[in-house]
Amino acid sequence: MTKSMLTEKVSERLKELTRKQIAVIINTIFDNMKEALNKGEKIEIRGFGIFRIKERKAKIARNPKTGQKVSVSERKTIHFKTGKALHNALNKIK
């Protein structure tokens, strides 16, 4: 699902708002999520899941094509853990 598809789905439910207004709301939500993650905060949406930042240490990896050793610097990644309701819905558990 893309952001425009999400905007379309929300606009089908909220007839009183324009697509442009809904797009502003969705962009504001995503911008605030990015800002919180950049600060190192976790984002918890009950029933959906938790987003948090994990730091990966620097390491020496291998280029699979050439076999040459490559240095990979330390970096941050986003970790997502599903909430119980989403997990149960995905696995059709009641």
Secondary structure by P-SEA (a helix, b strand, c coil): ccaaaaaaaaaaacccccaaaaaaaaaaaaaaaaaaaaacbbbbccccbbbbbbbbcbbbbbcccccbbbbbccbbbbbbbbcaaaaaaaaccc
